């Protein structure tokens, strides 16, 4: 009952083989060869690798799961209860006010989904894959292990070939991050240079930057440190990416997220490929979760941002609001933030379902009461709407882009005491986005700039923890959180089957 024997049972039941005449193959005398040789000869490794890539879609592109864990717990995103709509037993509200419990269903589901990708990528390494295929799988595994360690601080992990009947070992905190760093360095030479929607060298360097930038945080989230040696690594990796001359800040900020962003973005370093009308993650949820029922497309009238984030933008900042060809001319919807009276493409004012004006308000509460439940809260359109792809939108989902590389470099320089050099990077970025230059740079306004540049991209919780702001009160979270909120709880089902896991403190 070793790893490959169980893999054989799984593959026989699901039919993931490259051979076309499976029945004849199975009727042969399998005693002529080992199960291992049979698997290596008949398994389609490309299909396994595609399954690994596809496994990232649910946790990251859905409006729940890891995106919700990273966003709803912060000062950028709120899921208001609107009468009977969007209460879901308070599942969104408890994320924002930091009162989730150990049995929070989305957090438990996310933990399991992420670890399924760890299993799938490790499983691929048992087969006769090419060096590049193995490197891609190990990159995906490193990315997921970083995410699990970031959220839960504990990552169950098996070496390829280990007995599946034994509980996996658990890597914790800094140990898990050290493993991620060693893996990325080991596979760098076997990764391709691109495209962006495949695991690639610059994507690995960007993930290494995140690992070194957060290394002191993983060691002690309550009191993170930023050793110069780690910050020097961040800067050196950024310079390597910059030195390729492959990337530049886009003239149109929202091109990075557009339905054809795989063709028009000059910033995207690593993305998830989505194929419009055919095969896609749930990236359409980025606009469905926030748009009103009477807009085009008809949305779910749910999530909003908060006025503190909105007010941090200057009026001239293109990240705040911009018309977008192929969207605004079709529906009247602008990219960025939607606030005030909404209109269609002909300038006709829209109404809500009660016939009141559809005018989004600055004010929003975690539990909405009164008569204007459908219009409270500023809405967000980060990904321009794909009107041709249907449920399978064509927008490639963005994991890493050049602007983040620049901001990580600036942060490392600032933490090394080179605030002047960091300020130049930040002001170059702000100038490109139509904002005025900052006079000086410190931790507070750099975190704010990361919010303006990277809002709703699924990194805010990690940023706020690193900058020491996650536990503090913020809009619609009036109380200081306990230190246990720096981590999520380990699901009870996982604890029951793996004695190497232990519940995080406070749960």
C-alpha positions in Angstrom: 0.0 0.0 0.0 2.7 2.5 -0.9 2.1 5.8 -2.6 2.2 4.5 -6.2 0.0 1.5 -5.4 -2.7 3.8 -4.2 -2.1 6.0 -7.1 -2.6 3.1 -9.4 -6.0 2.3 -7.8 -7.0 6.0 -8.2 -5.9 6.2 -11.8 -7.6 3.0 -12.7 -10.8 4.3 -11.3 -10.6 7.7 -13.0 -9.0 6.7 -16.3 -6.2 9.3 -16.3 -4.0 7.4 -18.9 -2.4 8.3 -22.2 -3.2 4.9 -23.7 -6.3 4.6 -25.9 -7.1 0.9 -25.5 -7.2 0.7 -21.7 -9.3 -2.4 -21.6 -6.8 -4.5 -23.5 -3.9 -3.1 -21.4 -5.7 -4.1 -18.2 -6.4 -7.5 -19.5 -2.6 -8.2 -19.9 -0.7 -10.2 -17.3 0.3 -7.4 -15.0 2.7 -9.8 -13.3 5.1 -9.1 -16.2 5.8 -5.7 -14.8 5.6 -3.9 -11.6 2.7 -1.5 -10.8 5.3 1.3 -10.7 6.5 0.5 -14.3 2.9 0.3 -15.4 2.0 3.7 -14.0 5.1 5.3 -15.5 4.4 3.9 -18.9 0.7 4.7 -19.0 0.1 7.9 -17.0 -0.4 11.2 -18.8 1.8 13.5 -16.8 0.5 16.5 -18.7 -3.0 15.7 -17.5 -1.7 15.4 -13.9 0.0 18.8 -14.2 -3.1 20.4 -15.6 -5.0 19.1 -12.7 -2.5 20.7 -10.3 -2.9 24.1 -12.0 -6.7 23.7 -12.0 -6.6 22.9 -8.3 -5.6 26.5 -7.6 -8.8 27.9 -9.2 -11.2 27.2 -6.3 -9.1 28.5 -3.4 -8.0 31.7 -5.2 -10.6 32.8 -7.7 -13.9 32.0 -5.8 -15.4 34.9 -3.8 -15.0 32.7 -0.7 -12.1 30.5 0.3 -8.6 32.0 0.4 -9.5 35.2 -1.2 -12.1 35.8 1.5 -9.7 34.9 4.2 -7.2 37.4 2.9 -9.7 40.2 2.1 -12.7 40.1 4.4 -10.5 40.1 7.4 -9.0 43.4 6.5 -9.8 47.1 6.0 -10.5 46.7 2.3 -13.5 44.4 2.0 -16.9 43.9 3.7 -19.7 41.5 3.2 -22.7 43.3 4.6 -25.9 41.5 5.7 -28.7 43.1 3.7 -31.8 42.0 5.4 -32.2 38.4 4.4 -29.5 38.6 1.8 -25.9 37.7 2.4 -26.3 36.8 6.0 -25.1 33.2 5.5 -25.2 32.7 9.3 -22.8 35.6 9.7 -20.0 33.9 7.9 -18.7 37.1 6.2 -19.4 39.3 9.2 -17.3 37.2 11.6 -14.3 37.4 9.2 -14.3 41.1 9.1 -14.8 41.6 12.9 -12.3 38.8 13.7 -14.8 36.6 15.6 -14.6 33.5 13.5 -14.5 30.2 15.4 -12.7 26.9 14.8 -15.5 25.5 12.8 -15.8 28.4 10.2 -16.8 26.5 7.1 -15.0 28.6 4.5 -11.7 28.5 6.4 -12.0 24.7 6.9 -12.8 24.2 3.2 -9.9 26.4 2.1 -7.4 24.5 4.3 -8.5 21.3 2.7 -8.5 22.6 -0.9 -5.0 24.0 -0.5 -3.7 20.8 0.9 -5.3 18.8 -1.9 -3.0 20.7 -4.3 0.0 19.9 -2.1 -1.0 16.2 -2.5 -1.6 16.4 -6.2 1.8 18.1 -6.9 3.7 15.7 -4.7 1.9 12.8 -6.5 3.1 14.0 -9.9 6.7 13.7 -8.7 6.3 9.9 -8.4 6.0 9.6 -12.2 8.5 9.9 -15.1 7.9 13.6 -15.6 10.3 15.8 -17.4 12.6 18.2 -15.3 10.3 21.1 -16.4 7.1 19.3 -15.4 8.6 18.4 -12.0 9.8 22.0 -11.6 6.4 23.4 -12.4 4.7 21.0 -9.9 7.2 21.9 -7.2 6.6 25.6 -7.9 2.9 25.2 -7.5 3.4 23.2 -4.3 5.8 25.9 -2.9 3.2 28.6 -3.7 0.5 26.7 -1.9 2.7 25.8 1.1 3.5 29.4 1.5 -0.2 30.2 1.6 -1.0 27.5 4.1 1.9 28.5 6.3 0.8 32.1 6.0 -2.8 31.4 7.1 -2.4 28.4 9.5 1.3 28.2 10.3 1.2 24.4 9.8 1.6 22.5 6.6 1.1 18.7 6.4 3.7 17.4 4.0 4.9 14.0 2.6 8.0 13.3 0.6 7.2 11.6 -2.7 6.9 7.8 -2.2 6.0 8.0 1.5 3.4 5.5 2.8 0.0 7.1 2.6 -1.2 5.1 5.6 1.1 7.1 7.8 0.1 10.6 8.9 2.1 13.3 7.1 4.7 15.3 8.9 4.0 18.9 9.6 6.2 21.8 8.8 5.6 24.9 10.9 6.2 28.6 10.5 9.8 29.4 9.7 10.6 25.8 8.9 7.9 25.7 6.3 9.2 29.0 4.8 12.7 27.6 4.7 11.4 24.6 2.7 9.6 26.9 0.3 12.8 29.0 -0.2 15.0 25.8 -0.7 12.5 24.4 -3.2 12.3 27.6 -5.3 16.1 27.8 -5.5 16.4 24.1 -6.4 14.0 24.3 -9.3 14.9 27.7 -10.7 17.1 26.4 -13.6 14.4 23.9 -14.8 11.5 26.5 -14.9 10.6 28.1 -18.2 11.0 31.8 -18.8 7.3 32.1 -19.5 4.5 32.6 -20.4 2.9 34.3 -17.5 0.2 31.6 -17.1 2.8 28.9 -16.5 5.1 28.6 -13.5 8.1 30.5 -14.6 11.5 31.8 -13.4 10.4 35.3 -12.6 7.3 34.1 -10.9 9.6 32.0 -8.7 11.8 35.0 -8.0 8.7 37.0 -7.0 7.6 34.3 -4.7 11.1 34.2 -3.2 10.8 38.0 -2.6 7.5 37.4 -0.7 9.2 34.7 1.3 12.2 36.8 2.4 10.0 39.8 3.0 7.8 37.8 5.4 10.4 35.6 6.9 10.6 37.5 10.1 6.8 37.6 10.3 6.5 33.9 10.0 9.0 33.5 12.8 7.1 35.9 15.1 3.8 37.4 13.7 3.2 39.5 16.8 6.6 41.1 16.6 8.0 40.7 13.1 11.6 41.5 12.4 13.3 42.4 9.1 16.9 41.3 9.1 19.1 43.2 6.6 20.2 39.9 5.0 16.6 39.0 4.2 15.9 42.5 2.8 19.0 42.4 0.7 17.7 39.2 -0.8 14.4 40.9 -1.7 16.3 43.8 -3.4 18.6 41.5 -5.3 15.7 39.4 -6.6 13.8 42.5 -7.6 16.8 43.7 -9.5 17.0 40.4 -11.4 13.4 40.7 -12.4 13.8 44.4 -13.4 17.0 43.5 -15.3 15.2 41.2 -17.7 13.5 44.3 -19.2 10.4 42.2 -19.8 8.0 44.2 -17.7 6.9 47.8 -17.3 4.1 49.7 -15.6 1.0 49.7 -17.9 -0.3 52.9 -19.4 -3.8 51.5 -18.6 -3.8 50.1 -15.1 -6.9 47.9 -15.7 -5.3 46.2 -18.7 -3.6 44.0 -16.1 -7.0 42.5 -15.3 -8.8 42.7 -18.6 -10.4 39.7 -20.5 -7.4 39.9 -22.9 -4.8 40.6 -20.2 -2.6 37.8 -21.4 -2.1 39.9 -24.6 -2.2 43.5 -23.4 -0.6 43.5 -19.9 3.0 44.5 -19.6 3.0 43.9 -15.8 1.8 40.4 -15.2 4.5 38.0 -14.1 2.4 35.0 -13.0 -1.3 34.4 -13.7 -3.8 31.6 -13.8 -4.9 30.9 -17.4 -8.7 31.3 -18.0 -10.2 30.5 -21.3 -13.3 32.5 -22.1 -16.4 30.4 -22.8 -14.5 27.2 -22.3 -12.4 26.5 -19.2 -12.1 29.0 -16.4 -11.9 29.5 -12.7 -14.6 31.7 -11.0 -12.9 35.0 -11.8 -16.3 36.4 -12.9 -17.1 36.4 -9.1 -14.9 39.5 -8.9 -17.7 41.5 -10.5 -20.7 39.4 -9.7 -20.1 39.6 -6.0 -20.4 43.4 -6.0 -22.7 44.5 -8.8 -26.4 45.1 -8.3 -29.1 42.9 -9.8 -30.2 45.6 -12.2 -26.8 46.3 -13.7 -25.3 44.6 -16.7 -24.4 41.8 -15.9 -26.9 41.2 -13.1 -24.8 40.7 -10.0 -25.3 39.4 -6.5 -25.4 42.7 -4.8 -23.0 41.7 -2.0 -19.5 42.8 -1.2 -18.3 46.4 -0.9 -15.1 48.2 0.0 -14.9 50.8 2.7 -14.8 54.6 2.5 -11.5 54.8 4.3 -9.8 53.0 1.4 -11.8 55.1 -1.2 -10.9 58.3 0.5 -7.1 57.5 0.4 -7.1 58.0 -3.4 -6.6 61.4 -5.1 -9.2 62.3 -7.7 -6.7 62.1 -10.4 -5.6 58.6 -9.6 -6.5 56.3 -12.4 -6.8 53.4 -10.0 -9.8 55.0 -8.5 -12.1 55.4 -11.5 -11.7 55.0 -15.2 -13.8 54.3 -18.3 -12.8 51.0 -19.9 -13.4 50.2 -23.5 -15.5 47.1 -24.0 -17.2 47.6 -20.7 -18.2 51.2 -20.0 -19.5 51.6 -23.6 -21.6 48.4 -23.2 -23.0 48.8 -19.7 -22.1 52.2 -18.3 -19.9 50.6 -15.6 -16.5 52.1 -14.9 -13.5 50.3 -13.7 -12.3 51.0 -10.2 -14.9 52.1 -7.6 -18.6 52.6 -8.1 -20.2 55.2 -6.0 -23.2 57.5 -6.4 -25.9 57.2 -9.1 -25.3 54.4 -11.5 -26.2 54.7 -15.2 -26.4 52.5 -18.2 -24.2 53.0 -21.4 -26.7 55.6 -22.7 -26.5 57.7 -19.5 -30.0 56.6 -18.3 -30.1 56.4 -14.5 -30.7 53.0 -13.0 -33.1 52.0 -10.3 -32.9 49.3 -7.6 -35.6 46.6 -7.3 -37.9 48.8 -5.4 -37.8 51.6 -7.9 -35.5 53.8 -5.9 -32.4 55.3 -7.5 -29.5 53.0 -7.7 -27.0 55.3 -6.0 -24.3 53.6 -4.1 -23.5 55.2 -0.7 -20.3 55.8 1.1 -21.9 54.5 4.3 -22.0 50.8 4.9 -22.4 48.6 8.0 -21.7 45.0 8.7 -25.4 44.5 9.4 -27.5 46.8 7.2 -31.0 48.0 8.4 -33.5 50.4 7.0 -34.9 50.9 3.5 -31.8 51.3 1.4 -30.2 47.9 1.8 -29.5 47.5 -1.9 -27.4 50.6 -2.4 -25.2 50.8 0.7 -21.4 50.5 0.2 -18.9 51.4 -2.5 -18.5 48.7 -5.1 -15.3 47.4 -6.7 -14.6 46.5 -10.4 -10.9 45.5 -10.5 -11.3 43.0 -13.3 -13.0 44.6 -16.4 -16.1 42.5 -17.2 -15.9 39.9 -19.9 -19.2 40.1 -21.9 -18.3 37.3 -24.3 -17.1 34.5 -22.1 -20.3 33.7 -20.2 -19.7 31.9 -16.9 -16.2 31.1 -18.0 -14.6 34.5 -18.2 -11.4 35.1 -20.2 -9.6 37.3 -17.7 -6.4 35.5 -16.5 -6.3 35.7 -12.7 -3.3 37.7 -11.4 -1.1 36.2 -8.7 2.0 38.4 -9.2 2.7 41.6 -11.2 5.5 44.0 -11.7 4.0 46.8 -9.5 4.1 44.4 -6.6 7.8 43.6 -7.3 8.6 47.3 -7.2 6.7 47.9 -4.0 8.4 44.9 -2.3 11.7 46.3 -3.3 10.8 49.7 -2.0 9.7 48.2 1.3 12.9 46.2 1.7 14.9 49.4 1.0 12.9 51.3 3.5 13.4 48.6 6.2 17.1 48.7 5.4 17.1 52.4 6.2 17.2 53.6 2.6 13.9 55.5 2.6 15.1 57.9 -0.1 15.7 55.2 -2.6 12.3 53.6 -1.7 10.5 56.9 -2.1 11.8 57.3 -5.6 10.3 53.9 -6.6 7.0 54.7 -4.9 6.7 58.1 -6.5 7.5 56.7 -10.0 4.6 54.3 -9.5 2.3 57.1 -8.3 3.2 59.3 -11.2 2.3 56.5 -13.6 -1.0 56.2 -11.9 -1.8 59.9 -12.0 -1.2 60.6 -8.3 1.0 63.3 -6.9 4.4 62.5 -5.4 4.7 61.8 -1.6 7.0 64.1 0.3 8.4 61.3 2.4 8.0 57.6 3.0 7.3 55.6 6.2 5.6 52.3 7.1 2.1 53.8 7.3 2.0 55.5 3.9 3.8 52.6 2.2 1.1 50.2 3.6 -1.5 52.7 2.3 0.2 52.7 -1.1 0.1 49.0 -1.3 -3.6 49.2 -0.6 -4.1 51.7 -3.4 -2.1 49.7 -5.9 -3.1 46.1 -4.9 -6.6 46.5 -3.5 -8.8 43.4 -3.8 -5.9 41.3 -5.2 -5.9 38.9 -2.2 -2.8 40.0 -0.3 -4.1 42.5 2.2 -4.2 40.3 5.4 -0.6 39.3 4.9 0.4 42.9 4.4 -1.4 44.2 7.4 0.2 41.5 9.6 3.6 42.4 8.3 3.1 46.1 9.0 1.6 45.4 12.5 -1.9 46.7 11.7 -4.0 43.6 11.5 -5.1 43.4 15.1 -5.8 47.1 15.4 -9.3 48.6 15.0 -10.3 49.6 11.5 -13.5 50.6 9.7 -16.4 48.4 10.8 -14.0 46.5 13.2 -14.1 48.7 16.3 -12.1 46.5 18.7 -8.5 45.4 19.0 -8.3 41.7 18.1 -6.5 39.1 20.3 -3.2 37.7 19.1 -4.8 34.4 18.2 -6.3 36.1 15.1 -2.9 36.3 13.5 -3.6 32.7 12.5 -6.6 30.7 11.4 -7.8 27.6 13.3 -6.9 24.1 12.2 -10.1 22.3 11.1 -11.3 19.7 13.6 -11.4 17.0 10.8 -7.7 17.6 10.0 -6.8 17.3 13.7 -8.7 14.1 14.0 -6.8 12.3 11.2 -3.3 13.7 11.7 -1.8 13.6 15.2 1.1 15.7 14.0 -1.2 18.7 13.8 -2.1 20.7 16.8 -4.7 23.4 17.2 -3.4 26.9 17.0 -3.5 28.8 20.3 -6.7 30.5 21.2 -9.1 28.2 19.4 
